[in-house]
Amino acid sequence: MTTAPAHEAELVRAAQRGDEHAYRALMDAYRGELHAHCYRMLGSVHDAEDALQDAMLRAWRGLPRFQGASSLRAWLYRIATNTSLDIVGRRPKRVLPMDHVGPADPGLGPGEPVTESVWLEPYPDETLAVADGYAAPEARYEQRESVELAFVAALQHLPARQRAVLIMREVLAFSAKEVADTLETTPAAVNSALQRARATLDERLPERSQQETLRALGDDRVRAIVDGYVEAWERGDVDAVVAMLAHDAALAMPPLASWFRGREAIAAFLAGWPLSGAWEWRHVPARANGQPAIGCYAWDAAAEAFLPFALEVLTLRGEEIAEVTAFVTRPAESPDRETYARWVDEPVDAVVVEALFARFGLPDRR
């Protein structure tokens, strides 16, 4: 939500005179949507926060030169987009394990973590108040649809400038001229880039978005699916978990590169590892990337509590679970600690763990 135009103009004039309170009021009106924009561009909450902080500093320094030739919103998006493009050029592309390597053999276990920052991160769209619906009537994608895992993962396969064009045109509904001004190019070049970007996304996106799927199911049915999945996990019922999966379902666990495809492979992995009986689990429902999610807690004997283990994001296809993306945070204490250490052998950074779960409004223990 933005401030009313007249009030906004007053705040701009005050901020241009050096009024920091007025500037903060302006930025607070746009902070959430700009953060979501940076996340779409970068696929990382941490990178989005860095980009937004840098963009806000650039805006403060440049505000005295803002003459109102464009709207303040368009001007801020221009700064945020170019700041994000600078970061894209310095950091590796963010992906999901399915885009990084082929499926693993479940008999070999979960494998080792990839320590480089190459993984897409989950996004707390509800905590950050990403709006429902479209940014404008002419937008092609809904705002919450455009932070879904599949959508953001597909964006990362676009060249950076194509990515910016598609987001600004199809999600934010800026005109070709406004995008051309942002990228210092021509409307014709913008339209050409948009056509190429659309073709790439059409190849990578599922037939139906999660928002369409969730609306078709309804809140009660979605809740029942999540509850059934949680209950099966907590009683260690591999067959019940697998029965809820699509035949070609995928299970991924970043920062581990290993992932598994199909009911048989996932069943073998679950039976040999997380649902082998060596660990106890508790779960708390959540939301991430506009999708149902679950905070997973594993029993830690040393802490005498269930501690954060992973944030699982569920992707549904009809009433079946098509993908489980478990963003693993830490190893868990168990009778088989030495074996489990092969999952995540880096020291646990408690601050990072707490920050991830707190970002989604999840408790730090159960």
N, C-alpha and C positions, 0 to 999 in steps of 0.2 A: 504494500500500500504506500502511496506517495502523498506528500503534502499537497494542499490545495495550491493552484498556480499563484494566486496573489500572495499568499503567505510565503510560498517558496521564493518568489521574487524578493520579498523583504529580507528573507534569510540570506539569500545570495548577496544582496547589497551589504548586509551587515558582515557577512563572512569576508567579503572582499576588503572591508575596512579592518580586518584582523580579529573579528569577534569569533573566538574559538567555540563558544557555546552555540552560536548560530551555525557554524560549520558542522559541529557534531549532530545538531538537529537535522541538518540536510542529509548527512551521511547515514544517520539512523533510519531514515525513510527508505533508503535504497540498499542498505547493507545486505539484507537477506537475499534479494534477487541477484545482486552482484556476486555474492559468495557462490550461489548456485551456478551462475554463469562461469566463474573461474573453475568450479569443479567439473562442469561439462567439458571445458577446454582441456583440463589437466588430469582428470581421473583420480585425483588425490585430494583428500580433505586438507592435509598438511600443506600441500603445494597451493591449494586454493586460498588458504589463510595467508600464506606468504605473498601471493599475488595480490590479494585484496589489501593487505597492509601497505604494500608498495604502491598500489594504485591510489589509495587514499592519501598517501604522502605526496604523490605526484599531483593529485587534484588540488590539495591545499596550496602547493607551491604555484600551480598554474591558474588558480581561481581568479587572481587579479586581472588576468588576460581574457577571462571568459566574457564574451560580448553578447551572448544570447542569440547568435546566428542559428544555433540548433537548440533543441531543448536541453535542459540540464541532464536529463536521463540519457539522451543520446551521447552527450559529451562524456558522461561518466562511463558509459559502456565503451566508448572509444578508448579511454584510458585503460580500463580493465582488460579489454581485448588485447591491446598491444602489450600490456604488462604480461599477460598470460603467454603471448607469443614469444616474448623474450625468455620466459622460463622454459617453454617447450624446447627452445633451441639449446638449452643447457642441460636438460635432464632426460633420462631414458624414457621411452614410451611406456605407459602403464597398461598392463594387460591382465587378463585372467589366465590361470594355468592352461585352460583349453586352447588358448591362442599361443602358448609358449612351447609346449611339447605335446607329444602324443599320449594317449591313455597308458597308465602303468599296469603292470601285472600285480594283482592284489596279493599274490603269494609272496611278493618281495617286501610287503609292508609299505608304510607311508613315505619312506625315503627321507631325504634331508631338506632343510629349508634353503631357499635362495635368499641370501642376505642382502643382495642389491635391492634398491628401491624400484622394482619393476612391476609391482602388483597394483591393480586397481584397488581402491579403498571403498568401503561402504559409506553411504552418505545419510546423515540424520535429517532427512527432509522434513519430518514432522517437528523435530526439535527446533529446526531453523525456519519453520513456518513457510515452506515452499507452497505456493498457492495452488489450489485446485483449478481445473479448467485451462483455458488458453490465455496467453498473454494479450492477444488481440484476435478479432474474428478471422483475420486472414492467416493466422499461424497454422501450420500443418500438424504440429505436435503439441500435446498438452504439456503444461509445465512439469507436472509430476511424472508424466510419461517420459519426459526427456531427462530424468535422472535415474530411470530404471537401469539395472545392471547391463542388460543386453544393449540398450541404447548407448550408454556411456562407453561400453566396451567397443561397440561398432565405431563410435566417433574417433576412438584412438587410432583406428586404422586409416583415417583420412590424413593427408598432408595437412599441416597445421593451418594454413590459410584457408583451405577448403573447409576444415572443421569450423573455423571462425565464421565463414560465409554461411554454412548450413545452419549453425546455431542462431546467428543474428537474423537470418531470413525466415527460417522455418519454425523456430521456437519463439523468438522474440518479436518477429514480424516487423523488423526494420525494412525500409525500402532499399532497393538496389543502390540508389544514390547515397543513402546514409551509410550503407556498408562500404561502398566505394570510397567515401570520404574517410571512413575509419581506417581502411587498409591502403589508402593513397593509391587507388587504382581507378578503373573506369567501371561504370555500370555494366557494360558489355562483358568485361572480364569477370565481374561478380556473377553474372547470369551463367556464364560458361562454367565457372567453378562449381556453381550450385548444381548444374546438371550432372557433372561428374560425381559430386558428393552424393547426390540422390541415388545414383546407380549403385554406388558402393554400399550404401546403407540398405537399399532394397535387397541386395544379395545376402546381407548378414542378419537382418532383423527377422524375428519370427513373424508368422502370419498375423498373429494377434498380440497386442501389447498386454502387459500385466494389468493395466488400468481397465481395459476392456474385459479381460478375463475375470478380474475381481468384481466388477460391476455385474457381470452375468451370473456369477455364483451367489452374490449377496453376502453381507457381513456374517450372517449366522452360519452359512455353509463354510465360508473361509475359516471362521473360528473353530468349527467342528473339525475341519481337516488339520489345522494346526494342533488342536488339543489331542486328536488321535495320534498324530506323529509324536508329540511330546510324551504321551502316556506309553506308547510302545517303546520309546527310548528308555524311559525311566524304569520299566520292568525288564529291559534287556531282551526284548522280543524281536529278533532279527527278521523273522518271517513276516510279522505285522508291519514293520518298517518298510520292508521291500515290497509288500503288497500295495503300499500307497504310491509306489514309484511308477513312472512311465517305463515302458519296456526299454527305451533307449536313454534312460535318465543318466545324469552325470553328477558325480560328487567330487568337489574340489576343496582344497584346504590351504589357501595361501597363508603363510609364506612358503609352504611346501609346494614343490613343483608337481608332485605326483597327483594324479586325479584318475578317477575310475569311470568307465562307461558301461551301462547296462545293468540290469537287475542282478545277474549272476555274479559279475565282478564286484558290485557293491556289497552283495550279501557275503561274499567270501571275505572282503575287507572288514566289514562290520563284525563278523563272527570271530575273526582272528585278532581284532584290535579293540576298537572302542566298546563293543558290546560282547567282549569275550568273558565278562564277569570280573575282570581285574580292576575295573573302575566303577564308581557310583556317580550318578548324574542327577542334577536338578536343572530346571529350565524356567525362564521367565519370558513371556511373550513380549515382542517389541515390533518395531517397524523400521525398515531401512530401504532407501531407494524406491520409495513408493510401493514396497512389497512386504508381505508378512515376513517377520524375522523372529529369531529366538536367541536370547542370551543363555548360553550353555555354561554350567558350573560343574566342576569336577571336585570330588572330595579330596581335601589336602589334610593328611593326618597331622602334619606339623602345626598347621593353623587351627586344626579341629573345626574346620568349616568347609563349605563348598565355595571354591574360589573361581573367578572368571577363567574360562577356558577358550571359548570361541563365540563369535557372533555369527549365527547361521542365517543366511538369507535364502528364502524359498522362492523358487520360480515355478508357477503352476501352469499346467496345460489342461484346461478343463478341471476336473476334480483330481487329477493326478499330479504328483510332484515331478516336474521335468528336470529341475536342477536344484542341488543343495550346494551353496557356496559358503563354506565355514571359514571365516576369517579367524585363524587360530592366534591366540594371544600368549599362551604360556603352557609349559608342561604341567602335569598334575601328579601329585603324590599317589602312589599305588603300590600294591605288593610286587609289581613288576617294574619298578622304577628304572632299572638298568635297560630293559627293553624299550620302555617308553622314551628314554633319553634319546633314542635314535630319531624320534619325531622332531624334537626341537632341542638342540644341544647348546644353544646360546643362553647366557644368563638372562633371567627374567628382569625386565625393566618395569618395576611396579608402577612407576609414574605413567608409562605408556599404556599399561593394562588398564589402570584406573581411568585414564583419559578416554580410552575407547568406550568403555562401558558407561561412564558418566555422560559422554556425548549423546548416548542413546537413552539417557534417563534410567539406566540399569543400576541396581545396587552393587556394591563392591564385594559382597559375599552373600551366601544363603545359609 
